């Protein structure tokens, strides 16, 4: 019984860790005024009939603080990449010179920074909800074990450790959000 309890607690922590990893990925997609190649990570381009990430059909680099360069390996991919960026609606219009595509990030206005931070906060809230759902599921599993013969003390200890893990990961979400806010609000 105690082994099963330990497995439940470890599984809950592992799932919470995955939730934090997902949050980190989502936060990197939200631009903070600085060019970052990860901004185009979620964009797929039609490559001979298959949806393929841009990074697999082109070289993506940062030219300066506000410019991303996308150099396709095949020239005939220029239009497809431009189209994919436009459809992704990332708020940047691609500009092509026939050889490469440049994405010029406009300076962020105070209003746009606040809007982007709201988006980041929304992602943080999704992560917190996911973490709380993982806690709820773990506690339900512990209660089932209690019905199957796990002692009350062991059950309470298990629930307490799940709650401590939850608190730690919720705090981690808040830390990520405050770091993102600091990054976004710095001019």
KEDRENVO-191680 format. One record per residue (C-alpha): residue number from 0; residue in three letters; x, y, z. Coordinates in steps of 0.001 Angstrom, whole numbers, always signed. Example, Ala and Ser with C-alpha at 12.3 -4.5 7.8 and 13.67 -1.06 7.14 Angstrom:
residues 2
<lumlo->0 zadren->ala px->+12300 py->-4500 pz->+7800>
<lumlo->1 zadren->ser px->+13670 py->-1060 pz->+7140>
***
This chain:
residues 187
<lumlo->0 zadren->unk px->+0 py->+0 pz->+0>
<lumlo->1 zadren->unk px->+2759 py->+2462 pz->+902>
<lumlo->2 zadren->unk px->+4492 py->+1742 pz->-2396>
<lumlo->3 zadren->unk px->+1301 py->+2595 pz->-4269>
<lumlo->4 zadren->unk px->+1003 py->+5804 pz->-2244>
<lumlo->5 zadren->unk px->+4585 py->+6734 pz->-3111>
<lumlo->6 zadren->unk px->+3895 py->+6065 pz->-6801>
<lumlo->7 zadren->unk px->+817 py->+8342 pz->-6708>
<lumlo->8 zadren->unk px->+2821 py->+11180 pz->-5114>
<lumlo->9 zadren->unk px->+5729 py->+10783 pz->-7565>
<lumlo->10 zadren->unk px->+3357 py->+10624 pz->-10537>
<lumlo->11 zadren->unk px->+1609 py->+13800 pz->-9389>
<lumlo->12 zadren->unk px->+4942 py->+15625 pz->-9061>
<lumlo->13 zadren->unk px->+6069 py->+14397 pz->-12480>
<lumlo->14 zadren->unk px->+2844 py->+15641 pz->-14086>
<lumlo->15 zadren->unk px->+3210 py->+19014 pz->-12358>
<lumlo->16 zadren->unk px->+6780 py->+19257 pz->-13656>
<lumlo->17 zadren->unk px->+5440 py->+18665 pz->-17181>
<lumlo->18 zadren->unk px->+2916 py->+21453 pz->-16601>
<lumlo->19 zadren->unk px->+5735 py->+23848 pz->-15708>
<lumlo->20 zadren->unk px->+7695 py->+22785 pz->-18807>
<lumlo->21 zadren->unk px->+4646 py->+23514 pz->-20943>
<lumlo->22 zadren->unk px->+4282 py->+26936 pz->-19318>
<lumlo->23 zadren->unk px->+7942 py->+27737 pz->-20053>
<lumlo->24 zadren->unk px->+7444 py->+26845 pz->-23726>
<lumlo->25 zadren->unk px->+4285 py->+28960 pz->-23976>
<lumlo->26 zadren->unk px->+5943 py->+31933 pz->-22296>
<lumlo->27 zadren->unk px->+8844 py->+31892 pz->-24747>
<lumlo->28 zadren->unk px->+6326 py->+32228 pz->-27591>
<lumlo->29 zadren->unk px->+5042 py->+35490 pz->-26120>
<lumlo->30 zadren->unk px->+7389 py->+38152 pz->-27363>
<lumlo->31 zadren->unk px->+8812 py->+40701 pz->-24977>
<lumlo->32 zadren->unk px->+10134 py->+43199 pz->-27495>
<lumlo->33 zadren->unk px->+13272 py->+41205 pz->-28216>
<lumlo->34 zadren->unk px->+13672 py->+38950 pz->-31226>
<lumlo->35 zadren->unk px->+13785 py->+35283 pz->-30316>
<lumlo->36 zadren->unk px->+13854 py->+32348 pz->-32791>
<lumlo->37 zadren->unk px->+11397 py->+30441 pz->-30576>
<lumlo->38 zadren->unk px->+8688 py->+32922 pz->-31613>
<lumlo->39 zadren->unk px->+8192 py->+30929 pz->-34827>
<lumlo->40 zadren->unk px->+8509 py->+27486 pz->-33182>
<lumlo->41 zadren->unk px->+4800 py->+26676 pz->-33273>
<lumlo->42 zadren->unk px->+4415 py->+27589 pz->-36952>
<lumlo->43 zadren->unk px->+4161 py->+24790 pz->-39495>
<lumlo->44 zadren->unk px->+4712 py->+25251 pz->-43221>
<lumlo->45 zadren->unk px->+3303 py->+23118 pz->-46044>
<lumlo->46 zadren->unk px->+6388 py->+21198 pz->-47219>
<lumlo->47 zadren->unk px->+5442 py->+18958 pz->-50136>
<lumlo->48 zadren->unk px->+2044 py->+18220 pz->-48617>
<lumlo->49 zadren->unk px->+3235 py->+17670 pz->-45039>
<lumlo->50 zadren->unk px->+2900 py->+20180 pz->-42199>
<lumlo->51 zadren->unk px->+6516 py->+20759 pz->-41148>
<lumlo->52 zadren->unk px->+7954 py->+23145 pz->-38526>
<lumlo->53 zadren->unk px->+9712 py->+26149 pz->-40084>
<lumlo->54 zadren->unk px->+12927 py->+25216 pz->-38260>
<lumlo->55 zadren->unk px->+13059 py->+22005 pz->-40340>
<lumlo->56 zadren->unk px->+12910 py->+23790 pz->-43716>
<lumlo->57 zadren->unk px->+14899 py->+26952 pz->-42983>
<lumlo->58 zadren->unk px->+17678 py->+28454 pz->-40932>
<lumlo->59 zadren->unk px->+16281 py->+30830 pz->-38302>
<lumlo->60 zadren->unk px->+18569 py->+33429 pz->-36765>
<lumlo->61 zadren->unk px->+18430 py->+36721 pz->-34912>
<lumlo->62 zadren->unk px->+20058 py->+39579 pz->-36837>
<lumlo->63 zadren->unk px->+19617 py->+42184 pz->-34108>
<lumlo->64 zadren->unk px->+17403 py->+42877 pz->-31094>
<lumlo->65 zadren->unk px->+14318 py->+43447 pz->-33257>
<lumlo->66 zadren->unk px->+14932 py->+41328 pz->-36388>
<lumlo->67 zadren->unk px->+14565 py->+37610 pz->-37079>
<lumlo->68 zadren->unk px->+15949 py->+36193 pz->-40334>
<lumlo->69 zadren->unk px->+14497 py->+33066 pz->-41930>
<lumlo->70 zadren->unk px->+16652 py->+31614 pz->-44713>
<lumlo->71 zadren->unk px->+14870 py->+28696 pz->-46472>
<lumlo->72 zadren->unk px->+17056 py->+25823 pz->-47615>
<lumlo->73 zadren->unk px->+15029 py->+25690 pz->-50830>
<lumlo->74 zadren->unk px->+14114 py->+28954 pz->-52589>
<lumlo->75 zadren->unk px->+10702 py->+27637 pz->-53606>
<lumlo->76 zadren->unk px->+9755 py->+27540 pz->-49883>
<lumlo->77 zadren->unk px->+9813 py->+31349 pz->-49507>
<lumlo->78 zadren->unk px->+6129 py->+31866 pz->-50351>
<lumlo->79 zadren->unk px->+5001 py->+28882 pz->-48277>
<lumlo->80 zadren->unk px->+6890 py->+30179 pz->-45225>
<lumlo->81 zadren->unk px->+5519 py->+33703 pz->-45695>
<lumlo->82 zadren->unk px->+1993 py->+32328 pz->-45977>
<lumlo->83 zadren->unk px->+2425 py->+30181 pz->-42852>
<lumlo->84 zadren->unk px->+3682 py->+33167 pz->-40822>
<lumlo->85 zadren->unk px->+744 py->+35301 pz->-41977>
<lumlo->86 zadren->unk px->-1732 py->+32538 pz->-41067>
<lumlo->87 zadren->unk px->-112 py->+32029 pz->-37654>
<lumlo->88 zadren->unk px->-1168 py->+35592 pz->-36776>
<lumlo->89 zadren->unk px->+1838 py->+36359 pz->-34564>
<lumlo->90 zadren->unk px->+1418 py->+40075 pz->-35139>
<lumlo->91 zadren->unk px->+4412 py->+40456 pz->-37451>
<lumlo->92 zadren->unk px->+4303 py->+40886 pz->-41212>
<lumlo->93 zadren->unk px->+7045 py->+38930 pz->-43015>
<lumlo->94 zadren->unk px->+9171 py->+40817 pz->-45546>
<lumlo->95 zadren->unk px->+10930 py->+38888 pz->-48285>
<lumlo->96 zadren->unk px->+13828 py->+39995 pz->-50489>
<lumlo->97 zadren->unk px->+13763 py->+36911 pz->-52731>
<lumlo->98 zadren->unk px->+16412 py->+35042 pz->-50717>
<lumlo->99 zadren->unk px->+15297 py->+35303 pz->-47135>
<lumlo->100 zadren->unk px->+12420 py->+36471 pz->-44982>
<lumlo->101 zadren->unk px->+12897 py->+39085 pz->-42309>
<lumlo->102 zadren->unk px->+10554 py->+39627 pz->-39399>
<lumlo->103 zadren->unk px->+10857 py->+43134 pz->-37964>
<lumlo->104 zadren->unk px->+9478 py->+43384 pz->-34450>
<lumlo->105 zadren->unk px->+7974 py->+46788 pz->-33816>
<lumlo->106 zadren->unk px->+8817 py->+48411 pz->-30492>
<lumlo->107 zadren->unk px->+6202 py->+47528 pz->-27917>
<lumlo->108 zadren->unk px->+3847 py->+50220 pz->-26707>
<lumlo->109 zadren->unk px->+2807 py->+50276 pz->-23063>
<lumlo->110 zadren->unk px->-668 py->+49127 pz->-24101>
<lumlo->111 zadren->unk px->+724 py->+46201 pz->-26128>
<lumlo->112 zadren->unk px->+2997 py->+45190 pz->-23229>
<lumlo->113 zadren->unk px->-3 py->+45042 pz->-20909>
<lumlo->114 zadren->unk px->-1953 py->+43040 pz->-23485>
<lumlo->115 zadren->unk px->+912 py->+40557 pz->-23849>
<lumlo->116 zadren->unk px->+1274 py->+40285 pz->-20088>
<lumlo->117 zadren->unk px->-2448 py->+39466 pz->-19837>
<lumlo->118 zadren->unk px->-1818 py->+36658 pz->-22316>
<lumlo->119 zadren->unk px->+1136 py->+35445 pz->-20223>
<lumlo->120 zadren->unk px->-1012 py->+35641 pz->-17070>
<lumlo->121 zadren->unk px->-3667 py->+33561 pz->-18822>
<lumlo->122 zadren->unk px->-1075 py->+30893 pz->-19600>
<lumlo->123 zadren->unk px->+14 py->+30982 pz->-15959>
<lumlo->124 zadren->unk px->-3580 py->+30551 pz->-14817>
<lumlo->125 zadren->unk px->-3997 py->+27545 pz->-17155>
<lumlo->126 zadren->unk px->-904 py->+26001 pz->-15571>
<lumlo->127 zadren->unk px->-2216 py->+26611 pz->-12054>
<lumlo->128 zadren->unk px->-5549 py->+24982 pz->-12958>
<lumlo->129 zadren->unk px->-3709 py->+21994 pz->-14447>
<lumlo->130 zadren->unk px->-1583 py->+21657 pz->-11294>
<lumlo->131 zadren->unk px->-4677 py->+21822 pz->-9064>
<lumlo->132 zadren->unk px->-6395 py->+19185 pz->-11210>
<lumlo->133 zadren->unk px->-3362 py->+16915 pz->-10812>
<lumlo->134 zadren->unk px->-3558 py->+17464 pz->-7017>
<lumlo->135 zadren->unk px->-7290 py->+16630 pz->-7016>
<lumlo->136 zadren->unk px->-6718 py->+13423 pz->-9003>
<lumlo->137 zadren->unk px->-3859 py->+12341 pz->-6725>
<lumlo->138 zadren->unk px->-5927 py->+12950 pz->-3579>
<lumlo->139 zadren->unk px->-8828 py->+10962 pz->-5069>
<lumlo->140 zadren->unk px->-6441 py->+8064 pz->-5735>
<lumlo->141 zadren->unk px->-5154 py->+8274 pz->-2148>
<lumlo->142 zadren->unk px->-8745 py->+8162 pz->-839>
<lumlo->143 zadren->unk px->-9387 py->+5028 pz->-2919>
<lumlo->144 zadren->unk px->-6293 py->+3454 pz->-1332>
<lumlo->145 zadren->unk px->-7664 py->+4370 pz->+2109>
<lumlo->146 zadren->unk px->-10895 py->+2509 pz->+1284>
<lumlo->147 zadren->unk px->-8779 py->-454 pz->+196>
<lumlo->148 zadren->unk px->-6990 py->-619 pz->+3552>
<lumlo->149 zadren->unk px->-4361 py->+2133 pz->+3685>
<lumlo->150 zadren->unk px->-4023 py->+3542 pz->+7218>
<lumlo->151 zadren->unk px->-5494 py->+6978 pz->+7992>
<lumlo->152 zadren->unk px->-2081 py->+8328 pz->+9044>
<lumlo->153 zadren->unk px->-419 py->+7228 pz->+5812>
<lumlo->154 zadren->unk px->-3319 py->+8673 pz->+3847>
<lumlo->155 zadren->unk px->-3044 py->+12052 pz->+5612>
<lumlo->156 zadren->unk px->+744 py->+12077 pz->+5098>
<lumlo->157 zadren->unk px->+253 py->+11335 pz->+1394>
<lumlo->158 zadren->unk px->-2318 py->+14112 pz->+1011>
<lumlo->159 zadren->unk px->-39 py->+16497 pz->+2898>
<lumlo->160 zadren->unk px->+2940 py->+15744 pz->+661>
<lumlo->161 zadren->unk px->+778 py->+16166 pz->-2482>
<lumlo->162 zadren->unk px->-368 py->+19552 pz->-1132>
<lumlo->163 zadren->unk px->+3229 py->+20612 pz->-396>
<lumlo->164 zadren->unk px->+4275 py->+19669 pz->-3943>
<lumlo->165 zadren->unk px->+1274 py->+21580 pz->-5319>
<lumlo->166 zadren->unk px->+2177 py->+24688 pz->-3321>
<lumlo->167 zadren->unk px->+5766 py->+24496 pz->-4556>
<lumlo->168 zadren->unk px->+4715 py->+24271 pz->-8212>
<lumlo->169 zadren->unk px->+2111 py->+27056 pz->-7897>
<lumlo->170 zadren->unk px->+4895 py->+29248 pz->-6473>
<lumlo->171 zadren->unk px->+7082 py->+28272 pz->-9427>
<lumlo->172 zadren->unk px->+4348 py->+29411 pz->-11855>
<lumlo->173 zadren->unk px->+4230 py->+32770 pz->-10043>
<lumlo->174 zadren->unk px->+8022 py->+33092 pz->-10302>
<lumlo->175 zadren->unk px->+7923 py->+32418 pz->-14053>
<lumlo->176 zadren->unk px->+5171 py->+35010 pz->-14491>
<lumlo->177 zadren->unk px->+6980 py->+37685 pz->-12488>
<lumlo->178 zadren->unk px->+10163 py->+37068 pz->-14489>
<lumlo->179 zadren->unk px->+8190 py->+37369 pz->-17737>
<lumlo->180 zadren->unk px->+6527 py->+40563 pz->-16510>
<lumlo->181 zadren->unk px->+9902 py->+42042 pz->-15626>
<lumlo->182 zadren->unk px->+11228 py->+41085 pz->-19068>
<lumlo->183 zadren->unk px->+8188 py->+42583 pz->-20825>
<lumlo->184 zadren->unk px->+8029 py->+45829 pz->-18885>
<lumlo->185 zadren->unk px->+11721 py->+46664 pz->-19265>
<lumlo->186 zadren->unk px->+12157 py->+49012 pz->-22199>
***
